[in-house]
Amino acid sequence: MKRAGLLAATCLALGLGVGPACKMQLTPEGIMKTFDAITDARKELTPENEYWTGRSVATNLLARHDYQYLDAKALRAGKLKGVTAYVSAVGGVLAASAMETTRSGDRPAPISGWHFTIIESETINAFAAPGGWVFVTTAAIDAAHSEDELAAVLAHEIAHVVRGHALGSIRKGRWANVAKTALDTSVTLDEAALGDLTQVFEGAMDDMIDGILVKGYSRDTELEADRIGLAIMVHAGYDPQAFVRYLDTLEHEQGGGSGGFSATHPKASERIAKLKPQADVLGARAVPAIRVTRFERATASL
């Protein structure tokens, strides 16, 4: 990301506004509010700031890994077509379900809605950024044998967003550094002073990208996303057993491989052991014929 763009993203993410020099007049009261907001960013981050932070992370994810995405021409024109339109429709239903099944500590609904993008990749993977940005690879869709299994993949990622898992991956030390910079700066934070804040903000994005795509989240965090994702998809009317079936596919197709889900998630066998008892309690759901037909039609081109 160019420095000017990153400066603007930093200003927005820290609630400083955007102007010619991105200046903020600091008063004792303002300093304390800035300190409180930055040192407890996950708790205090507004929906607007979360959107801009998530968009910055999503842009960096795509750019750093040179990802190509499906139906790109239509997306650039602001339209949803093909498989992307289908996945977005399924994701939209699940996102609505997530908003209806709130839990203590959930993030607010994304102010710009949810965005579902299909990455062209032969690696089975899916990931999400704050603010409602969800990515799924063509291989992950191809590994699903039904819309219900696809719903399981999307619901897991939606759960990461609503629980703020990416925000929680930012090292606390980074925010402490930002707070120190703000407190050590004179009355006005101009573009030069914001350079230090920009570096820290870029580091925070690195933390989130590392958690999302490189090292993955903690075991407990991933299992929480499984548990909440299961509740989300069931509330939307999908078969809970489909989640277990998709994990079975991951176990057989990936085995001891590396990359994708293997690199960023607990072993599929462990996830199945934790999730299957929960799914069994919920039983099975009948799958409408129209759901089978539309899944086959939508994914035929993959």
C-alpha positions as CSV (number, residue, x, y, z in Angstrom):
1,M,0.0,0.0,0.0
2,K,1.4,3.5,-0.9
3,R,2.3,5.6,2.1
4,A,-0.4,8.2,1.4
5,G,-3.0,5.5,1.3
6,L,-1.7,3.9,4.4
7,L,-1.7,7.3,6.2
8,A,-5.3,7.8,5.3
9,A,-6.2,4.3,6.5
10,T,-4.3,5.0,9.7
11,C,-6.2,8.2,10.3
12,L,-9.5,6.5,9.7
13,A,-8.7,3.4,11.8
14,L,-7.6,5.6,14.7
15,G,-10.5,7.9,14.4
16,L,-8.4,10.9,13.4
17,G,-10.4,11.9,10.3
18,V,-8.9,12.7,7.0
19,G,-7.6,16.1,5.8
20,P,-4.8,17.7,3.9
21,A,-2.3,16.8,6.6
22,C,-4.5,14.5,8.7
23,K,-4.2,16.7,11.8
24,M,-5.7,16.2,15.2
25,Q,-5.6,18.8,17.9
26,L,-4.8,17.1,21.2
27,T,-6.2,18.3,24.5
28,P,-5.8,16.5,27.8
29,E,-9.2,15.0,27.4
30,G,-8.5,14.0,23.8
31,I,-5.2,12.4,24.7
32,M,-6.9,10.2,27.3
33,K,-9.7,9.2,24.9
34,T,-7.1,8.4,22.2
35,F,-5.0,6.4,24.8
36,D,-8.1,4.5,26.0
37,A,-9.3,3.7,22.4
38,I,-5.9,2.6,21.2
39,T,-4.8,0.5,24.2
40,D,-8.1,-1.3,24.2
41,A,-8.7,-1.3,20.4
42,R,-10.7,-4.5,20.1
43,K,-13.2,-3.2,22.6
44,E,-13.4,0.4,21.5
45,L,-13.0,0.0,17.7
46,T,-16.1,1.6,16.1
47,P,-17.9,-0.1,13.2
48,E,-16.6,2.6,10.9
49,N,-13.0,2.0,12.0
50,E,-13.4,-1.7,11.8
51,Y,-14.6,-1.4,8.2
52,W,-11.6,0.6,7.1
53,T,-9.2,-1.6,9.1
54,G,-10.8,-4.7,7.5
55,R,-10.6,-3.2,4.0
56,S,-6.9,-2.5,4.5
57,V,-6.3,-6.0,5.6
58,A,-8.3,-7.5,2.7
59,T,-6.4,-5.3,0.2
60,N,-3.1,-6.4,1.6
61,L,-4.1,-10.1,1.6
62,L,-5.0,-10.0,-2.1
63,A,-1.9,-7.9,-3.0
64,R,0.8,-9.6,-1.0
65,H,-0.2,-13.1,-2.3
66,D,-1.0,-12.0,-5.8
67,Y,-4.4,-13.6,-5.6
68,Q,-6.7,-13.6,-8.6
69,Y,-10.4,-13.7,-7.9
70,L,-13.3,-15.2,-9.8
71,D,-15.8,-13.0,-11.7
72,A,-13.3,-10.1,-11.4
73,K,-14.7,-8.1,-14.3
74,A,-18.2,-8.1,-12.9
75,L,-16.9,-7.2,-9.4
76,R,-15.0,-4.2,-10.8
77,A,-18.2,-3.1,-12.4
78,G,-19.9,-3.3,-9.1
79,K,-22.0,-6.4,-10.1
80,L,-22.3,-9.9,-8.7
81,K,-22.3,-12.7,-11.3
82,G,-21.6,-16.4,-11.7
83,V,-20.4,-18.4,-8.8
84,T,-19.6,-15.2,-6.8
85,A,-23.3,-14.2,-6.9
86,Y,-24.3,-17.7,-5.7
87,V,-21.7,-17.8,-2.9
88,S,-22.7,-14.2,-1.9
89,A,-26.3,-15.2,-1.7
90,V,-25.5,-18.2,0.6
91,G,-23.2,-16.1,2.6
92,G,-25.8,-13.3,3.0
93,V,-28.3,-15.8,4.5
94,L,-25.7,-17.0,6.9
95,A,-24.6,-13.5,7.8
96,A,-28.2,-12.6,8.6
97,S,-28.4,-15.7,10.8
98,A,-25.2,-14.6,12.6
99,M,-26.8,-11.3,13.4
100,E,-29.9,-13.0,14.7
101,T,-28.0,-15.4,17.0
102,T,-25.9,-12.9,18.8
103,R,-23.6,-13.7,21.7
104,S,-22.0,-11.6,24.4
105,G,-18.9,-10.0,23.0
106,D,-20.0,-10.2,19.3
107,R,-18.8,-7.4,17.0
108,P,-21.5,-5.1,15.6
109,A,-22.9,-5.8,12.1
110,P,-20.5,-4.6,9.4
111,I,-21.6,-1.1,8.3
112,S,-20.9,-1.8,4.6
113,G,-22.5,-5.2,4.6
114,W,-20.7,-8.5,3.9
115,H,-18.4,-9.1,1.0
116,F,-17.8,-12.6,-0.3
117,T,-14.9,-13.1,-2.8
118,I,-13.8,-16.3,-4.5
119,I,-10.0,-16.7,-4.9
120,E,-8.7,-18.8,-7.8
121,S,-6.5,-21.3,-6.0
122,E,-6.0,-25.1,-6.0
123,T,-5.4,-25.0,-2.3
124,I,-8.4,-25.6,-0.1
125,N,-8.7,-22.5,2.1
126,A,-11.0,-19.8,3.4
127,F,-10.3,-16.8,5.5
128,A,-11.9,-13.5,6.7
129,A,-10.9,-10.0,7.6
130,P,-12.6,-7.6,10.1
131,G,-15.7,-5.7,8.8
132,G,-17.3,-8.5,6.9
133,W,-14.7,-9.5,4.3
134,V,-14.8,-13.2,3.6
135,F,-12.7,-15.1,1.1
136,V,-13.0,-18.7,-0.1
137,T,-10.9,-20.5,-2.7
138,T,-12.2,-22.3,-5.7
139,A,-10.7,-25.5,-4.3
140,A,-12.6,-25.1,-1.1
141,I,-15.9,-24.7,-3.0
142,D,-15.0,-27.7,-5.2
143,A,-14.4,-29.8,-2.1
144,A,-17.9,-29.2,-1.0
145,H,-20.5,-31.8,-2.2
146,S,-23.5,-29.7,-1.4
147,E,-24.7,-26.2,-0.5
148,D,-24.9,-27.3,3.1
149,E,-21.2,-28.1,3.1
150,L,-20.4,-24.8,1.5
151,A,-22.5,-23.1,4.1
152,A,-20.3,-24.8,6.8
153,V,-17.2,-23.2,5.3
154,L,-18.7,-19.8,5.1
155,A,-20.3,-20.0,8.5
156,H,-17.0,-20.8,10.1
157,E,-15.4,-17.6,8.5
158,I,-18.4,-15.5,9.4
159,A,-18.0,-16.7,13.0
160,H,-14.4,-15.4,13.0
161,V,-15.7,-11.9,11.9
162,V,-18.5,-11.7,14.4
163,R,-16.2,-12.7,17.3
164,G,-13.5,-10.3,16.2
165,H,-10.8,-12.9,16.1
166,A,-8.6,-11.0,13.6
167,L,-8.7,-7.9,15.8
168,G,-7.7,-10.0,18.8
169,S,-4.6,-11.2,17.0
170,I,-3.0,-7.8,17.1
171,R,-0.1,-7.8,19.6
172,K,-1.0,-5.7,22.6
173,G,2.5,-4.2,22.5
174,R,1.7,-2.5,19.2
175,W,-1.1,-0.5,20.7
176,A,1.0,0.5,23.6
177,N,3.6,1.9,21.1
178,V,0.8,3.9,19.4
179,A,-0.3,5.3,22.7
180,K,3.2,6.3,23.6
181,T,3.7,8.0,20.2
182,A,0.5,10.0,20.7
183,L,1.3,11.0,24.2
184,D,4.9,12.0,23.3
185,T,3.7,14.1,20.4
186,S,3.1,17.9,20.7
187,V,-0.2,19.6,20.4
188,T,-0.7,18.7,16.7
189,L,-0.3,15.4,15.0
190,D,0.7,16.3,11.4
191,E,1.8,14.0,8.5
192,A,5.3,13.7,9.9
193,A,4.2,12.7,13.3
194,L,1.7,10.3,11.9
195,G,4.5,8.5,10.2
196,D,5.2,6.6,13.4
197,L,1.6,5.8,13.8
198,T,1.5,4.5,10.3
199,Q,4.3,2.1,10.9
200,V,2.6,0.8,14.0
201,F,-0.7,0.5,12.1
202,E,1.0,-1.4,9.3
203,G,2.5,-3.7,12.0
204,A,-1.0,-4.3,13.3
205,M,-2.2,-5.3,9.8
206,D,0.8,-7.7,9.7
207,D,-0.4,-9.2,12.9
208,M,-3.9,-9.8,11.5
209,I,-2.6,-11.2,8.2
210,D,-0.3,-13.5,10.1
211,G,-3.2,-14.7,12.2
212,I,-5.5,-15.0,9.2
213,L,-3.3,-16.6,6.6
214,V,0.1,-17.7,7.9
215,K,0.2,-19.0,11.5
216,G,-3.6,-19.2,12.0
217,Y,-5.5,-18.6,15.2
218,S,-5.2,-20.5,18.4
219,R,-6.7,-23.9,18.7
220,D,-9.4,-22.6,21.1
221,T,-10.3,-19.8,18.7
222,E,-10.7,-22.1,15.7
223,L,-12.8,-24.5,17.8
224,E,-15.0,-21.6,18.9
225,A,-15.5,-20.6,15.2
226,D,-16.5,-24.2,14.5
227,R,-19.0,-24.2,17.4
228,I,-20.5,-20.8,16.5
229,G,-20.4,-21.5,12.8
230,L,-22.4,-24.6,13.4
231,A,-25.1,-22.6,15.3
232,I,-25.2,-20.0,12.5
233,M,-25.7,-22.5,9.7
234,V,-28.3,-24.5,11.7
235,H,-30.3,-21.3,12.5
236,A,-30.2,-20.6,8.7
237,G,-31.8,-24.0,8.0
238,Y,-28.8,-26.0,6.9
239,D,-27.9,-29.6,7.9
240,P,-25.4,-29.6,10.8
241,Q,-24.1,-33.0,9.7
242,A,-22.8,-31.2,6.5
243,F,-20.1,-29.5,8.6
244,V,-18.8,-32.9,9.8
245,R,-18.9,-34.3,6.3
246,Y,-16.9,-31.4,5.0
247,L,-14.3,-31.9,7.7
248,D,-14.2,-35.6,6.7
249,T,-13.3,-34.5,3.2
250,L,-10.6,-32.3,4.5
251,E,-9.1,-35.1,6.5
252,H,-9.1,-37.5,3.5
253,E,-7.9,-35.0,0.9
254,Q,-5.3,-33.1,2.9
255,G,-4.0,-35.8,5.2
256,G,-0.6,-34.7,6.5
257,G,-0.3,-32.0,3.8
258,S,0.8,-28.4,4.4
259,G,-0.7,-25.1,3.3
260,G,-4.3,-23.9,3.4
261,F,-6.4,-25.3,6.2
262,S,-3.6,-27.6,7.2
263,A,-1.3,-24.7,8.0
264,T,-3.9,-22.5,9.8
265,H,-6.3,-24.8,11.5
266,P,-6.2,-27.7,14.0
267,K,-6.2,-31.2,12.5
268,A,-9.6,-32.1,10.9
269,S,-9.8,-35.2,13.0
270,E,-9.6,-33.1,16.2
271,R,-12.2,-30.7,14.9
272,I,-14.5,-33.6,14.0
273,A,-14.1,-35.1,17.5
274,K,-15.2,-31.8,19.0
275,L,-17.9,-30.9,16.6
276,K,-19.6,-34.2,15.8
277,P,-21.2,-34.6,19.3
278,Q,-22.7,-31.1,18.9
279,A,-24.0,-31.9,15.4
280,D,-25.4,-35.2,16.6
281,V,-27.4,-33.5,19.3
282,L,-28.9,-31.2,16.6
283,G,-29.8,-34.2,14.4
284,A,-30.0,-34.0,10.6
285,R,-32.0,-31.7,8.4
286,A,-33.7,-32.6,5.2
287,V,-32.2,-30.9,2.1
288,P,-34.8,-29.4,-0.3
289,A,-34.4,-30.5,-3.9
290,I,-34.0,-26.9,-5.1
291,R,-31.0,-26.5,-2.9
292,V,-29.3,-29.5,-4.6
293,T,-30.2,-28.2,-8.1
294,R,-28.9,-24.6,-7.5
295,F,-25.7,-25.8,-6.0
296,E,-25.0,-28.1,-9.0
297,R,-25.9,-25.4,-11.5
298,A,-23.9,-22.7,-9.8
299,T,-20.7,-24.8,-9.3
300,A,-20.7,-26.6,-12.6
301,S,-18.2,-24.2,-14.1
302,L,-15.5,-24.8,-11.5
